[in-house]
Amino acid sequence: MAVEKRLAYSIVQFLRDQTHCGSLNSDEQESLEVAVQCLETTFKISSSDYHLAVPQPLREIFLNSLLKNDIVSLPETFPSPEDLERAEQLKNEGNNHMKEENYSSAVDCYTKAIELDQRNAVYYCNRAAAHSKLGHYTEATGDCERAIAIDPSYSKAYGRMGLALTSVSKYPEAISYFNKALVLDPENDTYKSNLKIAEQKQKEASSPTATGLGFDMASLINNPAFISMAASVMQNQQVQQLMSGMMSNAVGGPAAGVGGLSDISSLIEAGQQFAQQIQQQNPELIEQLRNHIRSRSFSGSAEEHS
C-alpha cells in the first residue's frame, strides 16, 4: 500500500498545481478540489505527508517517459550556422535585458533564440529565470523541465527549478531539485544557501509557532542568551526611566496631549537605547540575528546567466 499512497500523493500534488495555474474556471477548480478530497479520503493521505513525496514531480516523470519513448522528440534537422549565430546573439541580448531588469524583453529574446535552436538547454533555462522574475512560475517550471529533458546534467536548470518551486511554496519538491543541483555541482554555494532556505521554510510551514516574519518567536523567547540579555538591559537605569516616562504619558501624563509626539519620540529614544545596550551586552547574538535576516532572501538575485 505504501507505493499506492505515494502515487496517490503525487497525483494529488499534480491536481493541486492545476488549481493554481490560473487557466481553470470556478467549476473546473471545484471539480479538481473534489477529486483531491476523494483521493485523500480513499488513501488516507494529506498535503502535510511530506514523507510520501517522490524525488520528481509527476509531470516530470511523465515527460521523461515520453522523451525516452520518442513520443516527444527534438527536431530532426539541425539549425544552420547562421541560425546558431543569431540565436547566440539573441541570448546575449536577453542577458543584457536581465541585467537591466527588463524581464519581458528578456523573455522575448530567449523565445526568439529558442525558435532558431530548440536543442539548447541554456535558452530554456535563461527564459525560466526571466519568467520567475516576472512571477510567471508555471512558465518557469515548464522551461526548466524542458532544459532538464535536453540536458539532464545541467545543474543550473535544477537550481532554477528549485527557486521557482520555493516561490510557490512547494518546498519538498524544491528541496529535491536543489539536492539534484548539488549532486551535479557540489561546491556551489548558491545551491547550498537556497537549499537551507527551502528547508527552513518547509519547517516553518509545518510549525504552529511560525510567524509571517520568518522568525520562530517561541525559539527566540526561549533562547537563554536572549533572556539573559533582555533581563540585563531592563536593569539599566536609563532604560527604566524611559519606559517609566512612556507609561506615564500613555495614561495621560503631562506630555500626552500634543498629538502623541512625545510618546513617539520617547519610543524612538527607548529603542535606540535598547539597541545600544543589546550591542554592548551580546554582539554575537546581534550578528546571529543579522545573518538570520539576511538568509531570508534567496541567493539567486545576482546570479550570472549563461
C-alpha positions in Angstrom: 0.0 0.0 0.0 3.0 2.3 0.5 3.6 2.6 -3.2 0.0 3.3 -3.9 -0.1 6.0 -1.3 3.0 7.7 -2.8 1.4 7.5 -6.2 -1.8 9.0 -4.9 0.1 11.8 -3.1 1.9 12.6 -6.4 -1.4 12.7 -8.2 -2.9 15.0 -5.5 0.1 17.3 -5.8 -0.3 17.5 -9.5 -4.1 18.3 -9.2 -3.4 21.0 -6.6 -0.9 22.5 -9.0 -3.5 22.7 -11.7 -6.0 24.5 -9.5 -3.4 27.3 -9.1 -2.4 27.5 -12.8 -5.0 30.3 -13.5 -6.5 28.7 -16.6 -9.5 26.9 -15.0 -12.9 28.4 -14.3 -14.6 28.1 -10.9 -16.5 24.9 -11.8 -13.4 23.2 -13.1 -11.4 24.2 -10.0 -14.2 22.9 -7.8 -14.2 19.6 -9.7 -10.4 19.2 -9.1 -10.8 20.0 -5.4 -13.5 17.3 -5.1 -11.2 14.8 -6.8 -8.4 15.8 -4.4 -10.7 15.2 -1.4 -11.8 11.8 -2.7 -8.2 10.7 -3.2 -7.1 11.9 0.2 -10.0 10.2 1.9 -9.6 6.9 0.0 -5.8 6.6 0.5 -5.8 8.3 4.0 -3.3 11.0 3.0 -3.0 14.7 3.4 -0.9 17.6 2.0 1.3 17.5 5.1 2.5 13.9 4.4 5.9 15.2 3.0 7.5 11.7 3.6 5.3 10.4 0.7 6.8 12.9 -1.8 8.9 11.4 -4.6 12.1 13.0 -5.9 10.5 14.0 -9.2 7.1 15.7 -9.7 4.5 13.6 -11.6 4.7 15.9 -14.6 8.5 15.5 -14.9 8.2 11.7 -14.6 5.7 11.7 -17.4 7.7 14.0 -19.6 10.9 11.9 -19.1 8.9 8.8 -20.0 7.6 10.4 -23.2 11.1 11.5 -24.2 12.6 8.1 -23.6 9.9 6.5 -25.8 10.5 9.2 -28.5 6.9 10.4 -28.2 8.2 13.8 -27.6 11.4 14.4 -29.6 13.8 17.1 -30.6 13.7 18.5 -34.2 15.2 16.1 -36.7 17.0 18.8 -38.5 19.8 20.9 -37.0 19.8 24.7 -37.3 22.0 26.3 -39.8 25.3 28.0 -38.7 23.6 31.3 -39.4 20.7 30.4 -37.1 23.0 29.3 -34.4 24.9 32.5 -34.5 21.8 34.6 -34.5 20.4 32.5 -31.6 23.5 33.3 -29.5 23.2 37.0 -30.3 19.6 36.9 -29.1 20.6 35.1 -26.0 23.2 37.7 -25.2 20.6 40.4 -25.8 18.3 38.7 -23.4 21.1 38.5 -20.8 21.6 42.3 -21.1 17.9 42.8 -20.6 18.1 40.7 -17.5 20.9 42.9 -16.1 18.8 46.0 -16.8 15.8 44.3 -15.2 13.8 44.4 -18.5 12.4 40.9 -17.9 9.7 41.0 -20.5 12.2 41.9 -23.2 14.5 39.2 -22.0 11.7 36.6 -22.4 11.1 37.8 -26.0 14.8 37.5 -26.8 15.1 34.0 -25.3 11.9 32.9 -27.1 13.3 34.0 -30.5 16.6 32.2 -29.7 14.6 29.0 -28.9 12.7 29.3 -32.2 16.1 29.2 -34.0 17.6 26.5 -31.9 15.3 24.2 -29.9 18.2 21.9 -28.8 19.9 24.5 -26.5 19.0 23.9 -22.8 20.6 27.2 -21.8 17.9 29.2 -23.7 15.1 27.5 -21.9 16.9 27.9 -18.5 17.5 31.6 -19.1 13.9 32.1 -20.1 12.9 30.3 -16.9 14.9 32.9 -14.9 13.1 35.8 -16.7 9.7 34.2 -16.1 10.5 33.8 -12.4 11.4 37.5 -12.2 8.0 38.3 -13.7 6.2 35.9 -11.2 5.3 33.5 -14.0 6.3 30.4 -12.1 4.3 27.9 -14.1 6.1 29.0 -17.3 9.4 29.0 -15.4 9.0 25.4 -14.2 7.9 24.3 -17.7 11.1 25.8 -19.2 13.2 24.2 -16.5 11.6 20.8 -17.3 12.5 21.2 -21.0 16.1 22.2 -20.2 16.5 19.2 -18.0 15.0 16.9 -20.6 17.5 18.3 -23.2 20.5 18.1 -20.8 19.9 16.1 -17.6 23.4 17.1 -16.3 22.7 20.9 -16.4 22.8 21.8 -12.8 21.6 25.4 -13.2 18.2 24.1 -14.6 17.7 22.1 -11.4 18.7 25.2 -9.3 16.3 27.5 -11.1 13.5 24.9 -10.8 14.1 24.9 -7.1 13.8 28.6 -6.9 10.5 28.7 -8.8 9.0 25.9 -6.7 10.0 27.6 -3.5 8.3 30.8 -4.7 5.0 28.9 -4.9 5.6 27.2 -1.5 6.3 23.7 -3.0 9.1 23.1 -0.5 9.6 19.3 -0.7 9.9 19.4 -4.5 12.2 22.5 -4.3 14.4 20.7 -1.8 14.6 17.7 -4.2 15.7 19.9 -7.1 18.3 21.8 -5.0 19.8 18.4 -3.9 20.0 17.3 -7.5 21.8 20.5 -8.4 24.3 19.9 -5.6 24.9 16.4 -6.8 26.0 17.9 -10.2 27.8 20.9 -8.7 28.7 20.0 -5.0 30.7 23.2 -4.4 28.0 25.7 -5.5 27.3 28.0 -2.5 24.2 29.4 -4.1 22.6 26.0 -4.3 23.6 25.3 -0.7 22.2 28.5 0.6 18.9 28.2 -1.3 18.5 24.6 -0.1 18.9 25.7 3.5 16.2 28.4 2.9 13.8 25.9 1.4 14.3 23.5 4.3 13.7 26.3 6.8 10.6 27.4 5.0 9.3 23.9 5.0 9.9 23.6 8.7 8.2 26.9 9.3 5.2 26.0 7.1 4.6 22.9 9.3 5.3 24.6 12.6 2.5 26.0 14.7 4.9 28.6 16.2 6.0 30.0 12.8 5.2 33.7 12.1 4.9 35.6 8.9 8.2 37.4 9.6 10.2 34.2 9.2 11.1 34.0 12.9 10.3 31.2 15.2 9.3 33.5 18.1 9.0 30.6 20.6 12.6 29.7 20.0 13.8 33.3 20.3 11.9 33.9 23.6 13.2 30.6 25.0 16.8 31.3 24.0 18.8 31.6 27.3 21.1 34.2 25.8 18.2 36.4 24.7 16.5 36.1 28.1 19.7 36.9 30.0 20.5 39.8 27.7 16.9 41.3 28.0 17.0 41.0 31.8 20.3 42.8 31.9 19.2 45.6 29.6 15.9 46.1 31.6 18.0 46.7 34.7 19.7 49.7 33.1 18.6 52.8 34.9 18.3 54.9 31.7 16.0 52.3 30.0 13.9 52.1 33.2 13.4 55.9 33.2 12.5 56.0 29.5 10.0 53.2 30.0 8.5 54.8 33.1 8.1 58.1 31.2 6.4 56.4 28.3 3.9 54.7 30.7 3.2 58.0 32.4 2.4 59.6 29.1 0.2 56.7 28.0 -2.1 57.2 31.0 -2.5 60.9 30.5 0.7 62.4 31.8 1.9 66.0 31.1 3.1 65.3 27.6 0.3 63.1 26.5 -1.8 65.7 24.8 0.3 67.0 22.0 -0.7 64.6 19.3 1.3 61.8 20.8 4.6 63.2 19.5 6.3 63.0 22.9 5.3 59.3 23.1 6.8 58.6 19.6 10.0 60.4 20.5 10.3 58.5 23.7 9.6 55.2 21.9 12.4 56.0 19.4 14.8 57.0 22.1 14.0 53.9 24.1 14.5 51.8 21.0 17.9 53.4 20.4 18.9 52.9 24.0 17.7 49.3 23.9 19.7 48.6 20.7 22.8 50.1 22.1 22.5 48.0 25.3 22.0 44.8 23.3 25.0 45.5 21.1 27.2 46.1 24.2 25.8 43.0 26.1 25.9 40.4 23.4 27.3 41.5 20.0 27.5 37.8 18.9 23.7 37.4 19.2 23.1 40.6 17.2 25.3 39.2 14.4 23.4 35.9 14.5 20.1 37.8 14.1 21.5 39.8 11.2 22.7 36.6 9.5 19.2 35.1 10.0 17.5 38.1 8.4 20.0 38.1 5.5 19.4 34.4 4.9 15.7 35.1 4.3 16.5 36.3 0.8 17.3 33.9 -2.0 20.8 33.8 -3.3 19.7 33.8 -6.9 19.2 37.6 -7.4 22.7 38.3 -8.7 23.4 35.1 -10.5 25.2 35.1 -13.8 23.3 34.0 -16.9 24.9 31.6 -19.3 
